[in-house]
């Protein structure tokens, strides 16, 4: 009871444990040269990179799905020329889409590297 009354009183602040200040983590970070105090550091370049990576992952999954779908159509065609042509068309369009996505990725990497400030060290 005494401890509780000392922790919560009108003339004293509530004592709380601060992980960053009380664990020595801040001292370690300062010794390593990392003085960023923000837990969630976000800048334009890392955010843009995360969005591009997510979109490329999604497009890769779509490409894989279309390729598998086209392959299944082709395997189950049983000699039907129209179904074989449809499967070939799906696979061809999926490959063309993949080439376009990879070209867009290469261009975006080139542009980002051109405008990103270079750091020394």
C-alpha positions in Angstrom: 0.0 0.0 0.0 2.8 2.4 0.9 4.5 1.7 -2.5 1.3 2.3 -4.3 0.7 5.6 -2.5 4.2 6.7 -3.3 3.9 5.9 -6.9 0.6 7.6 -7.3 0.5 10.9 -5.4 -0.5 14.4 -6.2 2.9 15.9 -5.7 4.9 13.2 -7.5 4.9 12.0 -11.0 3.9 8.4 -11.8 7.1 6.4 -12.0 7.3 4.4 -15.2 9.9 2.2 -16.9 11.2 3.6 -20.2 12.7 0.8 -22.2 14.8 3.1 -24.4 16.2 5.1 -21.5 16.4 2.5 -18.7 17.7 -0.5 -20.7 20.9 1.0 -22.0 19.7 0.8 -25.6 20.2 4.5 -26.2 23.8 4.3 -25.0 24.5 1.4 -27.3 23.0 3.2 -30.2 25.1 6.3 -29.6 28.3 4.2 -29.4 27.5 2.6 -32.8 26.7 6.0 -34.3 23.0 5.4 -34.7 21.4 8.5 -33.2 18.1 8.2 -34.9 15.6 8.4 -32.1 12.6 7.6 -34.2 11.4 4.0 -33.9 9.7 4.1 -37.3 12.0 6.0 -39.7 10.3 6.6 -43.0 11.6 8.6 -46.0 10.4 9.0 -49.5 13.0 6.6 -51.0 12.4 3.7 -48.6 8.6 4.1 -48.9 8.8 4.2 -52.7 11.0 1.1 -52.7 8.6 -0.8 -50.5 5.6 0.1 -52.7 7.5 -1.0 -55.9 8.6 -4.2 -54.2 5.1 -5.0 -53.2 3.7 -4.3 -56.7 6.4 -6.4 -58.3 5.6 -9.3 -56.0 1.9 -9.1 -56.8 2.6 -9.0 -60.6 5.0 -12.0 -60.2 2.2 -13.9 -58.6 -0.2 -12.9 -61.3 2.3 -14.0 -64.0 2.8 -17.3 -62.3 -1.0 -17.9 -62.1 -1.5 -17.0 -65.8 1.4 -19.3 -66.8 0.0 -22.2 -64.8 -3.5 -21.5 -66.1 -2.3 -21.5 -69.7 -0.3 -24.7 -69.2 -3.3 -26.5 -67.7 -5.5 -25.3 -70.7 -2.8 -26.6 -73.1 -2.5 -30.0 -71.3 -6.2 -30.5 -71.2 -6.9 -29.4 -74.7 -7.1 -33.0 -76.0 -6.3 -32.0 -79.5 -8.7 -29.1 -79.7 -6.9 -26.4 -81.8 -8.9 -23.5 -80.5 -8.1 -24.4 -76.8 -4.4 -24.8 -77.7 -4.4 -21.4 -79.4 -6.1 -19.8 -76.4 -3.5 -21.4 -74.0 -0.6 -20.2 -76.2 -2.1 -16.7 -76.4 -2.4 -16.5 -72.6 1.1 -17.7 -72.0 2.5 -15.3 -74.7 0.6 -12.4 -73.2 1.9 -13.3 -69.7 5.5 -13.4 -70.9 5.1 -10.0 -72.7 3.6 -8.6 -69.5 6.5 -9.9 -67.5 9.0 -8.3 -69.9 7.2 -5.0 -69.6 7.2 -5.2 -65.8 10.9 -6.0 -65.7 11.7 -3.2 -68.1 9.7 -0.8 -65.9 11.5 -2.0 -62.8 14.9 -1.5 -64.5 13.9 2.0 -65.6 12.7 2.9 -62.1 15.9 1.6 -60.5 17.9 3.7 -62.9 15.9 6.8 -62.2 15.9 6.3 -58.4 19.7 5.8 -58.4 20.2 8.9 -60.6 18.2 11.2 -58.2 19.2 9.6 -54.9 21.8 11.7 -53.1 25.0 9.7 -52.7 26.4 9.3 -49.2 30.0 8.9 -48.4 31.3 6.2 -46.1 
